[in-house]
Amino acid sequence: MNLELCPICGNLPESERATFYQKLKAVTKTYAKDDFIAHQGDTVSSLYLLSKGSVKTEMITESGGVLAVEVIAAPRPLAPAFLFAENNSFPVDVIALEPCEVVLIPKASVMHQLATNEKFLQNYMAFNANRTQFLSERLQLLSIKTIKGKLASYILQRSANHRFAFDRNQTELAEYFGVARPSLARSLTEMVDDGAISRDGQILNVDQLKKYIIS
């Protein structure tokens, strides 16, 4: 295993790494592109550490649609907070975007490290706290009713000096918002026509963007 860059395993003294990995009693599994690493509702009985590759996570909405949540690249833990939840099940489908390697660490081993390894405990708590911030932003985005409102919020969160750049293409962005791609493209065109943004990534009217969010 080479998990030094993983947020919850990193920053451990080099002299302690071999002993740390040995105590984890981990099992490594490999997955091909498009394999399901986990299904929404599967029990989380081990800590999943994505050590190679990248995955996408998505969930089935109440209406039966598919909502893209995020893309995760190694090395990263997958749903670590749910290992200790009362309802310890995966909240999303986890699907390999390329050949992947996942390290599975038994819950008992994780509990032992949390009780005896202060650095591991700090890393674990910090990672889960940061994930809470991400999920808060995600919920805020989903609570906005209109596509233009979602786009406006997304743009403002990623803007600097009145400029922005999308980190997803239109198909990925539509999946992220849980909307149809043609509807997303139409909303973007309308925002340009309204004079709120330009096609080259400039914010022209911040007040208009804020109006989209609350309308």
N, C-alpha and C positions, 0 to 999 in steps of 0.2 A: 504493500500500500504506500502511496505517496500523497498524503493528505495534509502536508504542511501548510498549503494555501487555503485549506477549507476554513471558513470562518469560526467553526466551533472547535477545530483541532489545531489551529495555527497558534503561533507565538509560544509554543511549548519549547523549553530548553532542549537543545539537540541531544544532550546527554540523557534525557528522559524519554525520548521518542520511541526507542526500541522497546523499552519496558511498557510504555503506554500502549503501543499497538498490540503487544503480546497479551496484555490483560483484557483487551476488547473482545476476544474470542469471536472475531468477525468471520463472516462468510461472504465471498465475492460471487456475484452473478453477472452474466453478460446478456445483453439484449440487442437484437437487430433493429434496424430502422423500422419504424411504425409499430413495433411491439408495444403492448401495454405493460408498463412497469407496475402500475397499480390502477385499479378501477375505483371510481367513486363509490364509497361505502365499504371498501375492504378494510379489515381490521389492521390497525397499525400496532404490530406486536414487537417490531424491531425499529431501531433508528436506521433510516435509509440515507446513505451518503452517496451522492452521485460523484464518482471519482473520475469518470471519463465520459466525454460526449455532451450532448445537450438534449433537453426534453421540453415538451410543451405541456401545459396543464390547462384543462378545460372542464366545464361542468355542464350538466343538463339542467336547464331552467324548468320552472313549473309548467311553462307552455310547451315543453318538449324540445326547445331549441338548444343549440350548443353555444356556450359562452366561453370564449378564450380568456384565460386569466393571465398567464405570463409564460415567457420562455426562460428556462433556467439552464445555465451552462455550468459545467464542472469547474472546480470542485465545490459542491454545495449540498447541504442537507435538504431532504425533502420532507416537509410537514413535521418538523421535530417537536413542535408544541403538542401535537395530537397524540404523541406517544404516551403522555401522562393525562390526557383528557378523560373525563368520565365516559364520553362518547368517543372512544379512540378509534375513529375510522377516517379514511382519506376523504377530504371534502371535495376532491377533484379527481378526474382521470389524469394519469401521468403517462405520456406517450413519447417514445424515443423518436427524436428527429434525425438521428444518425446512430451508428453502433455505439452502445453505451455500456459502461461498467458501473455497477452499484454495489457498495459495501454495506452489508446488513450486520448491525451490531445488536445483540440481544438486549432487551430492556433491563435485565438484571445487571449486565455489564455497564450500561449507561448510568444506572442508579449508583453503582459502586464508584464510578468516576466522579459523579456529581458530589458524592459524600466525602471523597478522599482527595480530590484534585481541584484545588481552589481555582487554578487558571482555567480548567475545563468548565467549571461551574460559571465563572464570569463570562466566558465566551458563549456558553449556551444561553445564559440569561440575556446577554446583549443582543444576540442574534434574534431571539424570539421577540424582544422589545422592538427591534427594528422592523420585524415582520408585521407587528401590530400596526406600526405607522403606515406601512405599505397597504395593508388591508383596509385601514381607515380611509386612505385616499381612494382605494378601489370602490368602497361602499359609497363614498361621497359622489364619485363619478356615476355610479349606477343609479343613484337617487335622482339625478338630473333627468328630466323627462324628455327633452328634445335632443335631437342629434346635434344641432348647432350649439346647444348648451354644453353637451359633452365635449364637443370639439373645442369650444372656447375655454373650458376648464383645462383640458389637456394642453392646449397651446400656452396658456398663461403659466402653468406649472413648469413648462419647459422653455420659457423665454428668457432672454437676456438682451438688454439694450435694444428693446423693441424688435427683436428678431427671434425666430423660432425655427426648429427643424424637426420633422417627424422622424422618430426612430423605428417606425413600422411603415410598410407600404400600405396602400389603400385596402387591400384584401385583409391584411393582418389587423389593420386598425378597425375595420368593420367587425371582424371577429371579436376583437377586444371590447368593443362597445356593445356587441350583441345585436347588430343591425345589418340590413342588407347593404351590399357594396354600392349598388346604384343610388340608394338613398343617401349614403354617405357622400358620394361624389356630387350629388345634386346639392346637398347642404353646403359643401365646400365652395361650390360655384356661387351659391347665393350669398355666402359670407364675403366673397370677393366683390360681387356686384353691389353689396351693401356698403362697401368701402371699409370693412372692418379689418381685413387682411389683404395682402397682395399674394400673387401666385409664387413669388420668389422668396416667400418666408418673412415678410415684414409685417409687423403689427401697425396698423394705421389708425385704429380707433379703439383704445382700451375700454372706454365706457360702453361702447357697443358690444364688445365681448362680454362684459359683465352683465349687460342686459339679457344677452342670450342665456346666461346661466340661471338667472332668476325668473325668466319668463316661462 
